[in-house]
Amino acid sequence: MTARRLLTPGSGNQSIPEWVAEHLGPVSTAAPNLSGAETVEIRGGQRAADAALANFEVRGYARRRNNVWPEKTRGASRLSPYIRHGLVTLQEVWDRVADGPDDDVAKFRDELLWQEYARHLYARVGAASGATLRFEVDERSAPPAVDDSEHPWSSSALCVETAWQELTEAGWLTNQQRMWLASHWSVREGARWRDGEDLMYRHLLDGSRAANRLGWQWTIGALTGKPYGFSRWQVEKRAPGLCTRCPLERNCPIAEWPSAAEREPKPFTDDRLRQIDDLREISGPRTWEQSGEPEYVWITAESLGIADPASACAPDVPLIFVFDEPLLSRLKLSTNRFRFLTETLAELAEEREMEVWLGNPIEVLAGKRLAATFAPVPGWRERAALLDLVAIAPWPWLQWPRAGSVTSYTAWRRTRR
C-alpha cells in the first residue's frame, strides 16, 4: 500500500459523504438503512460536541438511564462519541453536571468512572499475552469480524432487530441495548464473543476497544462467572409496549432466561492486573515535555478536539492525521464512523493548517519531528516508540492511574482513593 496525501475534507466542493466514499470506500463497510426511516444523526465536530454537552440535563438520569423505548423516555446523554474522540473530556462532563440532583449526579458520575476504569485496564493489558480479560487480542492482526448480513442479531424479534437497526443506521446504542445484543449473541446463541464485539465495534461511533471489550466480557461473566441473561422481562421493563408491536409476541424467542450455567471465575494470569511497576508507561507524562521543535502535531482518533493538549501547546504548528490503511482494511469500519471522523477533521481544518493522509502511519510520519498527546492505548505507544516525538502532552485523565489492582471496578475504586 502506497501512502497518499488526501484533499483536506471540507476544502473542496465534495460533501462529507462523497469524500468518505472516494477516499475511504475501499476500507469501509456501507451503513445500511434497514428501517427505511430517517435516523437522528450524531454529528461530528467540536461545535456539535460543545452543543451536546451544553444541552445535556442530568436531572432524571438515575431513573431514566436504562430506558430504551420509546426514545423520548431515554435518559442517556449520547455524549460518548465525543468523549471517545477527545472532543470533550471526562473531566469536562464531570464538572458539567455538578449542580444537578445528588442521586442523578452520583449515578451519572459512576458511569463516567466506569469509562475511566476501562481506560486504565486497557492501558495495562491491551496488548498483553495471556491476560484473563483477553484484551490481548491485537486488533491489527485479528481476523475480520463476521459478515454484517449473517449473525445472531438477524431476527424478527423487535427488541433485537430495532437495536441492530439503530446500531447500523445511527451508530449508537443505549447501554441497555448493548447488553441485550451482547447477551443474545454470546449467552443465548453461544456465538464467539470476539466476533460479536468486532461487529458492534465496526458500527459504534464511540467504538472503543477499552469500553466495548470490558462490556462484552462483563456480559459473558468472564471474571464473575455469572453471565448476564437477556429475556423478555428486561424488554417489558425497559421498552414497555415494544413487545405488543412485535410479530413474535406470541412466539417469543427470548421469553425465558437463557440456559447459561454459572461457572468458576477464571484465575488472573497477568500480574499487571494486580500491580504495575512502570506506571509512567501507561499514564504518560504529567506535564508538557519537549526536547526539540516539532514540525507537526500528530493527532489521532483519541484526541481530535480543538483543545487537544498537544495542539494547544503548539498552536502555530500544522496538524497531521493519518488514516491507518493496513489496520482499517481489516477492521472495515462503518461509513458512519468515517463520516463522524471526517466531519471532525473538516472542522479542525477550518481552525488550523492540516494534512490528512491514508497509509501506514509509521511510513507517513517517518523523519518528521512530532508533537503529540499521549494516549492510553498500546497501539499508540508502539507507534510512538518508532517515531521522532520531540514533544508529548499529558493525557487528560479523570483519575490519575495508580499502581494497585485493576482486577475489578470495585478493586480499582479502592485503589484510586
PyMOL commands that set and color helices and strands:
alter all, ss='L'
color gray80, all
select helices_A, chain A and resi 16-27+46-55+61-64+71-73+80-84+90-96+102-125+158-170+175-188+193-203+209-219+232-238+242-245+249-251+271-273+279-283+309-313+325-331+335-351+361-365+378-384+409-416
alter helices_A, ss='H'
color red, helices_A
select strands_A, chain A and resi 4-6+28-29+289-290+296-298+319-324+333-334+354-359+369-373+388-393
alter strands_A, ss='S'
color yellow, strands_A
deselect
rebuild
show_as cartoon
